[in-house]
């Protein structure tokens, strides 16, 4: 008889635990992961951006290291789409312009 009480007690505990978890998710909301669209755009005045010579429009740079056609969109550190803004490993937590460029540009490997 003791064994049956243990099983009933265990079932009751699991039901309560599952219900509490479900209620917590409904009340607190499901955790949301940050998306590239949620990231603030990197300003050219940002200290890291200045240090790396970041510009939002690669055609506007006067840096001699820039090669024609080099943009964030074709850099290995950029993981956004071909247009708009996206995340860059060099600027964590910020979105850079796909048309941008910095001195750390490294072409994507084929």
Backbone as CSV, one residue per row, in Angstrom:
resi,resn,N_x,N_y,N_z,CA_x,CA_y,CA_z,C_x,C_y,C_z
1,UNK,0.811,-1.186,0.000,0.000,0.000,0.000,0.861,1.258,0.000
2,UNK,1.983,1.213,0.674,2.898,2.338,0.747,3.441,2.693,-0.637
3,UNK,3.685,1.696,-1.437,4.205,1.901,-2.785,3.208,2.692,-3.641
4,UNK,1.920,2.384,-3.531,0.880,3.091,-4.283,0.795,4.546,-3.863
5,UNK,0.963,4.837,-2.586,0.946,6.222,-2.101,2.135,6.991,-2.658
6,UNK,3.291,6.339,-2.747,4.476,6.988,-3.296,4.267,7.365,-4.756
7,UNK,3.655,6.443,-5.515,3.403,6.699,-6.926,2.409,7.851,-7.082
8,UNK,1.332,7.858,-6.275,0.348,8.942,-6.324,0.989,10.272,-5.970
9,UNK,1.812,10.267,-4.966,2.493,11.479,-4.521,3.422,12.000,-5.618
10,UNK,4.136,11.105,-6.256,5.058,11.476,-7.328,4.280,12.053,-8.508
11,UNK,3.166,11.441,-8.869,2.349,11.940,-9.980,1.810,13.333,-9.669
12,UNK,1.330,13.521,-8.441,0.805,14.824,-8.038,1.906,15.885,-8.133
13,UNK,3.104,15.539,-7.669,4.225,16.475,-7.723,4.549,16.852,-9.174
14,UNK,4.606,15.866,-10.066,4.923,16.141,-11.464,3.853,17.002,-12.129
15,UNK,2.586,16.762,-11.810,1.503,17.577,-12.369,1.611,19.019,-11.894
16,UNK,1.884,19.192,-10.613,2.021,20.551,-10.058,3.229,21.252,-10.663
17,UNK,4.337,20.532,-10.781,5.554,21.121,-11.357,5.325,21.543,-12.805
18,UNK,4.661,20.687,-13.573,4.386,21.013,-14.978,3.445,22.214,-15.075
19,UNK,2.434,22.233,-14.237,1.490,23.355,-14.240,2.155,24.655,-13.838
20,UNK,3.021,24.609,-12.846,3.728,25.803,-12.397,4.651,26.328,-13.498
21,UNK,5.354,25.430,-14.178,6.242,25.831,-15.265,5.457,26.481,-16.394
22,UNK,4.341,25.872,-16.765,3.500,26.425,-17.831,2.970,27.797,-17.435
23,UNK,2.533,27.941,-16.202,2.011,29.231,-15.736,3.100,30.295,-15.734
24,UNK,4.298,29.911,-15.328,5.412,30.867,-15.304,5.741,31.359,-16.708
25,UNK,5.684,30.465,-17.691,5.950,30.871,-19.066,4.881,31.804,-19.601
26,UNK,3.634,31.526,-19.263,2.536,32.374,-19.729,2.631,33.756,-19.089
27,UNK,2.866,33.799,-17.796,2.934,35.078,-17.078,4.201,35.842,-17.447
28,UNK,5.339,35.164,-17.452,6.615,35.826,-17.708,6.957,35.961,-19.167
29,UNK,6.261,35.273,-20.009,6.563,35.305,-21.429,7.678,34.338,-21.768
30,UNK,7.679,33.887,-22.980,8.716,32.980,-23.460,9.965,33.818,-23.715
31,UNK,11.123,33.356,-23.278,12.342,34.135,-23.524,12.521,34.394,-25.010
32,UNK,12.915,35.614,-25.341,13.091,35.994,-26.733,14.568,36.191,-27.014
33,UNK,15.034,35.663,-28.106,16.428,35.820,-28.483,16.573,37.067,-29.340
34,UNK,17.678,37.765,-29.147,17.930,38.975,-29.921,18.132,38.626,-31.391
35,UNK,17.575,39.433,-32.249,17.758,39.261,-33.686,18.554,40.439,-34.207
36,UNK,19.097,40.302,-35.385,19.900,41.370,-35.968,19.102,42.665,-36.070
37,UNK,17.810,42.552,-36.359,16.972,43.745,-36.487,16.851,44.490,-35.161
38,UNK,17.076,43.795,-34.046,16.975,44.420,-32.730,18.260,45.129,-32.313
39,UNK,19.354,44.868,-33.012,20.637,45.450,-32.626,20.704,46.926,-33.009
40,UNK,21.315,47.757,-32.145,21.481,49.168,-32.517,22.535,49.289,-33.620
41,UNK,22.354,50.261,-34.495,23.301,50.464,-35.588,24.598,51.046,-35.028
42,UNK,25.694,50.589,-35.570,27.008,51.078,-35.165,27.206,52.482,-35.731
43,UNK,27.555,53.419,-34.860,27.827,54.791,-35.291,29.306,54.919,-35.639
44,UNK,29.603,55.715,-36.634,30.993,55.941,-37.023,31.778,56.619,-35.909
45,UNK,31.066,57.233,-34.965,31.714,57.918,-33.846,32.048,56.978,-32.686
46,UNK,31.577,55.727,-32.747,31.874,54.733,-31.720,33.397,54.547,-31.644
47,UNK,33.963,54.481,-30.417,35.423,54.353,-30.291,36.022,53.162,-31.057
48,UNK,35.351,52.011,-31.015,35.864,50.844,-31.746,35.754,51.070,-33.247
49,UNK,34.656,51.674,-33.680,34.470,51.975,-35.100,35.561,52.924,-35.586
50,UNK,35.859,53.944,-34.787,36.926,54.892,-35.152,38.270,54.180,-35.247
51,UNK,38.546,53.320,-34.267,39.829,52.615,-34.238,40.022,51.729,-35.463
52,UNK,38.923,51.172,-35.970,38.999,50.286,-37.130,38.656,50.985,-38.443
53,UNK,38.481,52.297,-38.399,38.207,53.067,-39.609,36.895,52.709,-40.277
54,UNK,35.878,52.328,-39.472,34.577,51.935,-40.025,33.863,53.122,-40.663
55,UNK,33.319,52.881,-41.846,32.447,53.849,-42.522,31.199,53.104,-42.978
56,UNK,30.055,53.791,-42.941,28.797,53.151,-43.352,28.705,52.969,-44.857
57,UNK,29.451,53.751,-45.602,29.429,53.655,-47.062,30.873,53.501,-47.536
58,UNK,31.235,52.301,-47.967,32.611,52.003,-48.365,33.120,52.930,-49.460
59,UNK,32.224,53.427,-50.309,32.666,54.310,-51.399,33.143,55.666,-50.881
60,UNK,32.866,55.969,-49.621,33.256,57.256,-49.048,34.597,57.222,-48.311
61,UNK,35.192,56.031,-48.155,36.440,55.950,-47.414,37.614,56.462,-48.234
62,UNK,38.556,57.078,-47.541,39.775,57.574,-48.179,40.962,56.691,-47.788
63,UNK,40.678,55.612,-47.048,41.739,54.730,-46.554,42.404,54.000,-47.720
64,UNK,43.737,54.053,-47.800,44.439,53.387,-48.908,44.328,51.861,-48.876
65,UNK,43.939,51.282,-47.748,43.793,49.824,-47.639,42.523,49.316,-48.329
66,UNK,41.592,50.222,-48.587,40.321,49.823,-49.202,40.531,49.460,-50.663
67,UNK,39.977,48.313,-51.059,40.017,47.877,-52.453,38.606,48.006,-53.016
68,UNK,38.505,48.356,-54.268,37.202,48.504,-54.913,36.390,47.217,-54.748
69,UNK,35.161,47.366,-54.357,34.263,46.226,-54.197,34.234,45.645,-52.792
70,UNK,35.181,46.026,-51.942,35.182,45.535,-50.566,34.091,46.228,-49.754
71,UNK,33.182,45.437,-49.192,32.140,45.952,-48.312,31.927,44.952,-47.183
72,UNK,31.184,45.357,-46.186,30.869,44.439,-45.085,30.127,43.210,-45.608
73,UNK,29.305,43.378,-46.627,28.508,42.269,-47.153,29.371,41.116,-47.653
74,UNK,30.609,41.404,-48.095,31.464,40.313,-48.583,32.653,40.062,-47.652
75,UNK,32.495,40.409,-46.378,33.530,40.195,-45.362,33.192,38.958,-44.529
76,UNK,34.217,38.194,-44.152,33.985,36.972,-43.379,33.449,37.230,-41.972
77,UNK,33.618,38.425,-41.442,33.151,38.733,-40.092,31.683,39.155,-40.050
78,UNK,31.113,39.486,-41.198,29.733,39.953,-41.301,28.807,38.765,-41.518
79,UNK,27.721,38.708,-40.749,26.786,37.586,-40.903,25.373,38.035,-41.237
80,UNK,25.231,39.255,-41.699,23.915,39.753,-42.083,23.628,39.458,-43.548
81,UNK,22.542,40.010,-44.017,22.141,39.819,-45.409,22.924,40.725,-46.342
82,UNK,22.695,40.589,-47.647,23.425,41.380,-48.632,23.016,42.855,-48.662
83,UNK,21.884,43.189,-48.050,21.453,44.586,-47.976,21.032,44.909,-46.546
84,UNK,20.996,46.154,-46.215,20.575,46.580,-44.885,21.687,46.496,-43.865
85,UNK,21.323,46.133,-42.646,22.270,46.050,-41.538,22.305,44.631,-40.994
86,UNK,23.436,44.266,-40.410,23.566,42.935,-39.836,24.686,42.891,-38.820
87,UNK,24.779,41.796,-38.080,25.808,41.669,-37.052,27.196,41.431,-37.648
88,UNK,28.188,41.921,-36.909,29.590,41.739,-37.288,30.344,41.261,-36.052
89,UNK,31.198,40.261,-36.213,31.954,39.718,-35.089,32.890,40.750,-34.472
90,UNK,33.294,41.739,-35.230,34.221,42.753,-34.725,33.534,43.794,-33.846
91,UNK,32.224,43.916,-34.007,31.445,44.896,-33.249,30.281,44.186,-32.555
92,UNK,30.560,43.392,-31.514,29.497,42.627,-30.851,28.399,43.530,-30.296
93,UNK,27.164,43.092,-30.503,26.020,43.834,-29.986,25.606,45.005,-30.848
94,UNK,26.237,45.182,-31.996,25.903,46.284,-32.902,25.672,45.728,-34.299
95,UNK,24.893,46.449,-35.086,24.647,46.080,-36.479,25.403,47.052,-37.370
96,UNK,26.071,46.524,-38.374,26.810,47.367,-39.315,26.114,47.356,-40.666
97,UNK,26.386,48.372,-41.449,25.787,48.474,-42.773,26.442,47.474,-43.721
98,UNK,25.632,46.825,-44.536,26.183,45.875,-45.510,27.053,46.605,-46.534
99,UNK,26.820,47.917,-46.691,27.610,48.727,-47.626,28.836,49.330,-46.953
100,UNK,29.007,49.044,-45.651,30.110,49.623,-44.899,31.441,48.949,-45.171
101,UNK,32.460,49.408,-44.449,33.812,48.862,-44.594,34.645,49.282,-43.391
102,UNK,35.621,48.456,-43.026,36.614,48.840,-42.017,37.950,48.223,-42.385
103,UNK,39.023,48.633,-41.729,40.363,48.159,-42.074,40.559,46.675,-41.814
104,UNK,39.681,46.060,-41.041,39.795,44.636,-40.755,39.074,43.765,-41.784
105,UNK,38.621,44.376,-42.872,37.890,43.627,-43.910,38.714,42.426,-44.355
106,UNK,38.052,41.285,-44.382,38.687,40.038,-44.817,37.672,39.312,-45.708
107,UNK,37.973,39.137,-46.984,37.003,38.522,-47.890,36.537,37.152,-47.411
108,UNK,35.266,36.863,-47.668,34.704,35.558,-47.309,35.411,34.479,-48.106
109,UNK,35.609,33.362,-47.458,36.220,32.207,-48.133,35.141,31.512,-48.963
110,UNK,35.508,31.059,-50.106,34.546,30.396,-50.995,34.231,28.990,-50.573
